[in-house]
Amino acid sequence: MGIHKPVMLKECLDIVLHEKPNVWADLTLGSGGHTSEVLRELREKAIPLDLVFLSDADPRAIELFKKEKLSAIREYLGPNTELIIENLWLSEAISKLREFLAEERFLRKNVVIMVDLGISLDQVEFREGFGYKHDTPLDMRFNPTQGVPASELIGSLSIDHLSDILKNYGEIRHPYKLARAIKSAHSRGRLRTTGDLVKVLKANVPEVILKKTLHKVFQALRIAVNDELGDLKRFTEKLRDLELDMQITLLALTYHSLERRVIKPLRSKWRLLKKLRPTEEEIKENPSSRSAILYIFRYSPLGKTCR
Ligand SMILES: C[S@@+](CC[C@H](N)C(=O)[O-])C[C@H]1O[C@@H](n2cnc3c(N)ncnc32)[C@H](O)[C@@H]1O
């Protein structure tokens, strides 16, 4: 069973219930925390959906969702709701969703799309390479059938390139020194697991900033391994170019400034309705929500209101 707690769930539910959408698309399904609650609430308020589109880059998240939550989810859907569940990157998912939305039956409909970026606690705890608390192979791929694991990526990079990744994706203060130490461990065959990486960092980082640095280095490598920002950029560009006759609301949960930098240019074509942060109470209950900012963007053709 998943341990991930959906972030800013109440805020997301308030927006979805206010929108009364015809289409719900969750493109970072994860453990299905947001989607399960959204669909349950829509059912309870008797708001019918024409299409539910669910996707994630992690095929294991999709499989687990199907195994553990799908039958309950079906109970919340009406007899005419079409359900699509796919293993896709954001940039692929938006193209696929667009194909559906271009159908005549969705003209003037009201669409809500959610993206909850980064990783889930389930990935940190149960998948290889994402967390530094357990010793697992240094992989970090959302989809283990695509790309190369972190350990291999490190082997293929120059010290300068690795240093840039640590600086740009992890905001590490002395990236070159760390990059050199990581590469050196790799070339001696001592960088196969997360435990190996932790050892390198312990030997090179003062104790007072060790935890923060571990977090940042793991984040930087994960972003590079999965080309997360590249995919997010392609996704936002495709969103900006959507020319559909319907109202679309995007809920984008971001966790660091790099994601926000990529998502903000959407404002050139979409309206930023709101920007929300978690309450102190939620941060206390779920520390993973601490850095979250929820952006609510609106695409509305010629200012029309749809449903
Ligand atoms: C924070 S979790 C989502 C949690 C989910 N909202 C829930 O409540 O269970 C982020 C999910 O997004 C997926 N993800 C991250 N970047 C992605 C991308 N560029 N394309 C597709 N999926 C992505 C991850 O695999 C992960 O399952």
Ligand as a Chemical Component Dictionary entry (heavy atoms), coordinates in Angstrom:
data_LIG
# 
_chem_comp.id                   LIG 
_chem_comp.type                 NON-POLYMER 
_chem_comp.pdbx_formal_charge   0 
_chem_comp.three_letter_code    LIG 
# 
loop_
_chem_comp_atom.comp_id 
_chem_comp_atom.atom_id 
_chem_comp_atom.alt_atom_id 
_chem_comp_atom.type_symbol 
_chem_comp_atom.charge 
_chem_comp_atom.model_Cartn_x 
_chem_comp_atom.model_Cartn_y 
_chem_comp_atom.model_Cartn_z 
_chem_comp_atom.pdbx_ordinal 
LIG C1  C1  C 0  4.676  13.846 -6.387  1  
LIG S1  S1  S 1  4.352  12.403 -7.285  2  
LIG C2  C2  C 0  2.627  12.473 -7.615  3  
LIG C3  C3  C 0  1.814  11.996 -6.465  4  
LIG C4  C4  C 0  0.328  11.933 -6.735  5  
LIG N1  N1  N 0  -0.213 13.252 -7.004  6  
LIG C5  C5  C 0  -0.385 11.299 -5.568  7  
LIG O1  O1  O 0  -1.081 12.017 -4.828  8  
LIG O2  O2  O -1 -0.245 10.092 -5.379  9  
LIG C6  C6  C 0  5.021  12.754 -8.824  10 
LIG C7  C7  C 0  4.809  11.702 -9.880  11 
LIG O3  O3  O 0  5.100  12.307 -11.111 12 
LIG C8  C8  C 0  5.818  11.432 -11.929 13 
LIG N2  N2  N 0  6.614  12.296 -12.805 14 
LIG C9  C9  C 0  7.568  13.185 -12.469 15 
LIG N3  N3  N 0  8.020  13.830 -13.555 16 
LIG C10 C10 C 0  7.334  13.331 -14.609 17 
LIG C11 C11 C 0  7.342  13.608 -16.005 18 
LIG N4  N4  N 0  8.157  14.513 -16.527 19 
LIG N5  N5  N 0  6.477  12.929 -16.794 20 
LIG C12 C12 C 0  5.615  12.016 -16.271 21 
LIG N6  N6  N 0  5.585  11.689 -14.956 22 
LIG C13 C13 C 0  6.424  12.357 -14.137 23 
LIG C14 C14 C 0  6.646  10.582 -10.991 24 
LIG O4  O4  O 0  6.913  9.325  -11.563 25 
LIG C15 C15 C 0  5.715  10.495 -9.770  26 
LIG O5  O5  O 0  4.942  9.320  -9.814  27 
# 
loop_
_chem_comp_bond.comp_id 
_chem_comp_bond.atom_id_1 
_chem_comp_bond.atom_id_2 
_chem_comp_bond.value_order 
_chem_comp_bond.pdbx_ordinal 
LIG C1  S1  SING 1  
LIG S1  C2  SING 2  
LIG S1  C6  SING 3  
LIG C2  C3  SING 4  
LIG C3  C4  SING 5  
LIG C4  N1  SING 6  
LIG C4  C5  SING 7  
LIG C5  O1  DOUB 8  
LIG C5  O2  SING 9  
LIG C6  C7  SING 10 
LIG C7  O3  SING 11 
LIG C7  C15 SING 12 
LIG O3  C8  SING 13 
LIG C8  N2  SING 14 
LIG C8  C14 SING 15 
LIG N2  C9  SING 16 
LIG N2  C13 SING 17 
LIG C9  N3  DOUB 18 
LIG N3  C10 SING 19 
LIG C10 C11 SING 20 
LIG C10 C13 DOUB 21 
LIG C11 N4  SING 22 
LIG C11 N5  DOUB 23 
LIG N5  C12 SING 24 
LIG C12 N6  DOUB 25 
LIG N6  C13 SING 26 
LIG C14 O4  SING 27 
LIG C14 C15 SING 28 
LIG C15 O5  SING 29 
# 
